[in-house]
């Protein structure tokens, strides 16, 4: 086991339980490596890298390791969309056909309803995800749709064309289903600006905030984490093209780890970015504090507003959805110490993050082990409880 980088700004005894939990997850081979950052009241409470960035090469995890972000891309691209909306470049509630006139998926009865950018960003558009279909006979698979993590070789425009051939699951605004909506939103942003999505994100979010390592492909392969799949007796190396399902009963994702090094791969707004834990934390802390310097509070508050009413997200009781991430409506139903109004999401490469504005708390936990970042993973439940227990000590 490599030595880990650790910095706890509170007394060592306070953060020792968090260290112990991470160590145990690695010793039990639930994780190969991880970076965990905690900010409390605007100050760094905890910083640690642990385990291996590349187990076979004996390369220790570092706090500046670059990860394939998967759905951690979503809040980044959503923030870019909000910046453009605040400038009047796009309208959250106008039909997206204003910018992408050929994107007109039909309902099962043949109608072609309008879809807004707001519905795309909140997963209320009626679109779905290929990896959530029951098997490879599903309509997205049959249409050759990419979820943004495979080596598809197609353009963003071609992927949108294929998505539009698949019938909607429900009329936009009438339901919630996790989807390719933010990939489609990326196409809207490109059409509205005449720029690539990568340039849009750099101009509106990553450059202004100094997120130097966040992009749609990694510039330094040596800093990119190697990814693994949890299994028995230990995690195995994620192979190029390997299909892994995040939970039973779904077709799963044909992963392409090499995609992160391909500058020609289309920019997947929902899953295609790479970045570091520090970069993700920088964005979350800016949003927690109201959005400055890139967004004012009025636009930021639209992201954290629950757009799904009293509807629970699938298998996530107590959680609704804002724009780009889940928002906690009922902590008791969710069984979490987080305060109402907290936001969170994760990523199928093994990541989790959350922000509790009422507690002035932001947490980023990036790993290189599928699927510890999902709601049932170690990072979301056990680590969260330990962090709140720690906060009771340091408050």
C-alpha positions in Angstrom: 0.0 0.0 0.0 1.4 3.4 -0.9 1.7 6.2 1.6 -1.2 8.6 1.3 -1.2 12.4 1.2 -3.2 13.7 4.0 -3.9 17.2 5.4 -6.4 17.7 8.2 -6.7 21.3 9.3 -8.6 20.3 12.5 -7.0 18.1 15.2 -5.9 14.7 14.0 -8.3 12.9 16.3 -11.2 14.7 14.7 -10.6 13.3 11.2 -9.2 10.0 12.2 -12.5 8.1 11.8 -12.7 9.4 8.2 -9.1 8.2 7.6 -10.0 4.8 9.1 -13.1 4.4 6.9 -11.1 5.1 3.7 -8.3 2.8 4.8 -10.8 0.0 5.5 -12.5 0.4 2.1 -9.1 0.1 0.5 -7.9 -2.8 2.7 -11.2 -4.6 1.9 -10.5 -3.9 -1.8 -13.7 -2.0 -2.3 -11.6 0.9 -3.6 -8.2 0.9 -5.4 -7.7 4.6 -4.8 -9.5 7.8 -3.9 -9.2 11.5 -3.3 -11.5 13.0 -0.7 -11.8 16.8 0.0 -14.0 18.5 2.6 -14.7 22.2 2.8 -16.6 23.6 5.9 -17.5 27.2 6.3 -15.2 28.2 3.4 -12.2 26.5 5.0 -10.5 23.2 4.1 -11.4 20.7 6.8 -9.9 17.6 5.1 -7.7 16.7 2.2 -6.5 13.2 1.4 -5.4 11.0 -1.4 -5.2 7.2 -0.7 -4.4 4.0 -2.4 -3.2 3.6 -6.0 -3.8 5.7 -9.1 -2.4 2.8 -11.1 -2.1 -0.4 -9.1 -0.1 -2.4 -11.7 2.4 0.4 -12.1 2.5 1.1 -8.4 1.7 4.7 -9.0 0.2 6.2 -5.8 -2.9 8.3 -5.8 -2.2 12.0 -5.6 -4.6 14.9 -4.9 -3.9 16.3 -8.4 -4.7 13.0 -10.1 -7.0 13.5 -13.1 -10.2 11.3 -13.2 -12.7 10.4 -15.9 -15.6 12.3 -14.4 -18.6 10.5 -16.0 -21.8 12.3 -14.6 -19.7 14.7 -12.5 -19.6 16.4 -16.0 -23.3 17.3 -15.6 -23.1 20.2 -13.1 -20.2 21.7 -15.0 -22.0 21.7 -18.4 -25.3 22.8 -16.7 -23.4 25.7 -15.1 -22.2 26.7 -18.6 -25.8 26.6 -19.9 -26.9 28.8 -17.0 -24.2 31.4 -17.7 -25.3 31.5 -21.4 -28.9 31.8 -20.3 -28.0 34.7 -17.9 -26.4 36.5 -20.9 -29.5 36.0 -23.1 -27.7 33.6 -25.5 -30.2 30.8 -24.8 -33.7 30.8 -23.2 -34.3 28.0 -20.7 -38.0 27.8 -21.5 -38.1 28.3 -25.3 -38.5 25.2 -27.6 -35.0 23.8 -28.3 -35.9 23.6 -31.9 -35.2 27.3 -32.1 -31.6 26.3 -32.2 -31.7 22.6 -33.3 -34.7 22.5 -35.6 -34.2 18.9 -36.7 -34.3 17.5 -33.1 -38.0 16.4 -32.9 -38.4 13.0 -31.2 -42.0 11.8 -31.2 -44.2 10.5 -28.5 -45.5 6.9 -29.0 -48.8 8.4 -30.4 -46.9 10.2 -33.1 -47.0 13.8 -31.7 -43.8 15.9 -31.7 -43.9 18.0 -28.5 -41.7 20.9 -27.8 -38.8 20.3 -25.4 -37.1 23.1 -23.5 -33.6 23.5 -22.3 -34.9 23.5 -18.7 -36.5 20.1 -19.3 -33.3 18.7 -20.7 -31.2 19.9 -17.7 -33.8 18.6 -15.2 -34.3 15.2 -16.9 -38.0 15.9 -17.5 -37.7 15.8 -21.3 -38.9 12.2 -21.9 -35.5 11.1 -23.1 -33.7 8.1 -21.6 -30.3 6.5 -21.5 -29.1 3.6 -23.5 -27.4 2.0 -20.5 -30.6 2.0 -18.5 -32.4 -0.2 -21.1 -33.1 -3.8 -20.1 -30.8 -5.2 -22.8 -29.2 -4.6 -26.2 -32.6 -4.9 -27.9 -33.7 -1.6 -26.4 -34.6 1.3 -28.8 -31.5 3.4 -27.9 -29.2 0.5 -28.5 -30.9 -0.4 -31.7 -30.5 3.2 -32.9 -26.8 3.1 -32.1 -27.0 5.9 -29.5 -23.9 6.6 -27.5 -24.1 7.4 -23.7 -20.9 9.4 -24.0 -18.5 6.9 -22.5 -17.8 4.5 -25.4 -15.6 4.7 -28.4 -18.4 5.6 -30.8 -16.4 7.5 -33.4 -19.4 9.7 -34.2 -20.0 13.4 -33.9 -22.2 15.1 -31.4 -24.6 16.1 -34.2 -24.8 12.5 -35.4 -25.6 11.2 -31.8 -28.4 13.8 -31.5 -29.8 12.6 -34.8 -29.9 9.1 -33.5 -31.4 10.1 -30.2 -34.2 11.9 -32.0 -35.2 8.7 -33.8 -36.2 7.1 -30.5 -39.7 7.7 -29.2 -40.0 9.8 -26.0 -41.0 7.9 -22.8 -43.5 10.6 -21.8 -44.6 14.1 -22.7 -41.9 16.7 -21.7 -42.7 17.9 -18.2 -45.0 15.0 -17.3 -42.3 12.8 -15.6 -38.7 12.4 -14.6 -36.2 9.9 -16.0 -32.4 10.1 -15.9 -31.4 10.7 -19.5 -29.1 12.0 -22.2 -30.7 15.4 -21.7 -27.5 17.2 -20.9 -25.8 15.7 -24.0 -28.6 17.1 -26.0 -28.3 20.4 -24.2 -24.7 20.5 -25.2 -25.8 20.4 -28.8 -28.2 23.3 -28.2 -25.3 25.4 -26.7 -23.1 24.6 -29.7 -25.9 25.6 -32.1 -26.7 28.8 -30.2 -23.1 30.0 -30.0 -21.4 28.5 -33.1 -18.7 27.2 -30.8 -17.7 23.7 -29.7 -19.0 22.6 -26.3 -15.4 22.4 -25.1 -14.8 26.1 -25.9 -18.1 27.1 -24.4 -17.3 25.4 -21.1 -13.8 26.8 -21.0 -15.0 30.4 -21.7 -17.9 30.3 -19.3 -16.8 28.1 -16.4 -13.4 26.4 -16.2 -11.2 29.3 -17.3 -12.9 32.0 -15.1 -12.7 29.7 -12.1 -9.2 28.5 -12.7 -10.3 24.8 -13.3 -7.1 24.2 -15.3 -7.4 20.4 -15.4 -11.0 20.1 -16.4 -11.8 19.5 -20.1 -13.3 16.9 -22.5 -10.0 15.1 -22.8 -6.9 14.7 -20.7 -3.8 16.6 -21.8 -1.3 14.7 -19.6 -1.8 10.9 -19.8 0.6 10.4 -16.9 -1.7 12.1 -14.5 -4.8 10.2 -15.6 -6.1 7.6 -13.1 -6.4 4.0 -14.2 -9.9 2.7 -13.5 -11.0 -0.6 -12.0 -14.2 -2.6 -11.6 -15.1 -3.8 -8.1 -15.3 -7.6 -7.8 -14.2 -10.7 -6.0 -11.6 -11.3 -4.8 -10.4 -7.9 -5.8 -11.1 -5.1 -8.4 -10.0 -5.9 -11.9 -8.7 -3.5 -14.5 -11.4 -1.9 -16.6 -10.9 -3.2 -20.1 -11.5 -1.2 -23.3 -15.0 -1.9 -24.5 -15.9 -3.8 -21.3 -19.7 -3.6 -20.5 -20.4 -3.0 -16.9 -23.9 -2.5 -15.4 -24.2 -0.1 -12.5 -26.9 -2.2 -11.0 -28.9 -5.4 -11.9 -31.5 -5.4 -14.6 -30.0 -2.9 -17.1 -27.9 -3.3 -20.2 -24.9 -1.4 -18.8 -22.2 0.8 -20.3 -19.6 -0.2 -22.9 -16.7 1.7 -21.3 -13.8 3.2 -23.3 -11.1 4.3 -20.9 -9.1 5.4 -24.0 -11.8 8.0 -24.9 -10.4 10.4 -22.3 -7.3 10.7 -24.3 -9.0 11.1 -27.7 -9.3 14.8 -28.6 -11.5 13.9 -31.5 -14.2 12.2 -29.4 -17.4 14.1 -29.3 -18.0 16.3 -26.2 -20.5 14.5 -24.1 -22.1 17.0 -21.8 -23.5 14.4 -19.5 -20.5 12.1 -19.1 -17.4 13.0 -21.2 -15.3 15.3 -19.1 -12.1 14.7 -17.1 -10.8 16.7 -14.1 -9.4 16.8 -10.6 -11.1 16.8 -7.2 -9.8 20.3 -6.6 -11.4 21.6 -9.8 -14.8 20.0 -8.9 -14.6 21.5 -5.4 -13.8 24.9 -6.8 -17.0 24.9 -8.8 -19.1 23.6 -5.9 -17.8 26.2 -3.5 -18.5 29.0 -6.0 -22.1 27.7 -6.5 -22.6 27.2 -2.8 -21.6 30.9 -2.2 -24.1 32.1 -4.8 -22.4 31.7 -8.1 -20.0 34.7 -8.3 -18.1 35.6 -10.4 -19.8 33.6 -13.2 -23.5 33.7 -12.1 -25.6 35.9 -9.9 -27.7 34.5 -7.1 -30.9 34.7 -9.2 -29.6 32.3 -11.8 -27.9 30.1 -9.3 -31.1 29.6 -7.3 -32.8 28.1 -10.4 -30.2 25.3 -10.3 -31.0 24.4 -6.7 -34.8 24.8 -7.0 -36.6 21.4 -7.0 -38.1 21.2 -10.5 -39.7 17.8 -9.9 -42.3 18.8 -7.2 -43.1 16.1 -4.6 -42.0 13.3 -7.0 -39.1 11.1 -5.6 -36.3 10.2 -7.9 -36.1 6.5 -8.9 -34.9 4.5 -5.8 -33.9 7.8 -4.1 -36.7 8.6 -1.6 -36.7 12.2 -0.4 -34.7 13.5 -3.3 -35.9 15.7 -6.1 -34.0 17.2 -9.0 -32.9 20.7 -9.8 -30.8 21.6 -12.9 -27.8 19.4 -13.2 -28.0 17.6 -9.8 -30.4 16.1 -7.2 -31.8 18.3 -4.4 -32.8 17.0 -1.0 -36.5 17.6 -0.2 -37.0 15.3 2.8 -33.9 14.2 4.9 -36.0 11.8 7.0 -37.4 10.0 4.0 -33.9 9.9 2.5 -32.3 8.6 5.8 -29.5 11.2 5.7 -28.0 13.7 8.1 -27.8 16.2 5.3 -30.1 19.2 5.6 -33.0 19.9 3.4 -31.9 21.8 0.3 -28.6 19.9 0.0 -27.5 18.9 -3.5 -25.6 15.9 -4.7 -24.8 13.6 -7.6 -22.2 11.0 -8.5 -20.6 9.3 -11.5 -20.4 5.7 -12.7 -16.6 5.7 -12.8 -16.8 5.8 -9.0 -17.5 9.3 -7.7 -19.7 11.2 -5.3 -20.1 14.8 -4.3 -22.5 16.8 -2.2 -23.1 20.3 -0.9 -25.1 21.2 2.2 -25.6 25.0 2.0 -27.3 25.2 5.4 -24.2 23.5 7.0 -21.8 25.4 4.8 -20.4 22.1 3.7 -19.0 20.8 0.4 -17.6 17.3 -0.1 -15.9 15.8 -3.2 -14.9 12.1 -3.3 -13.4 10.8 -6.5 -12.3 7.2 -6.9 -11.0 5.0 -9.7 -13.3 2.1 -8.8 -16.7 1.4 -10.3 -19.3 1.9 -8.7 -18.6 3.4 -5.3 -20.0 6.8 -6.3 -23.6 5.6 -6.8 -26.3 6.1 -4.1 -25.6 2.6 -2.6 -21.9 3.1 -2.5 -19.5 3.6 0.4 -18.9 7.2 -0.5 -22.5 8.3 -0.4 -23.7 6.7 2.8 -21.0 5.6 5.2 -18.6 8.5 4.5 -21.4 11.0 4.6 -22.4 9.8 8.1 -18.9 10.0 9.3 -18.4 13.5 8.0 -21.5 14.8 9.9 -20.3 13.1 13.1 -17.0 14.9 12.6 -18.7 18.2 12.2 -20.5 17.8 15.5 -17.0 17.5 17.1 -15.5 20.6 15.4 -18.6 22.9 15.5 
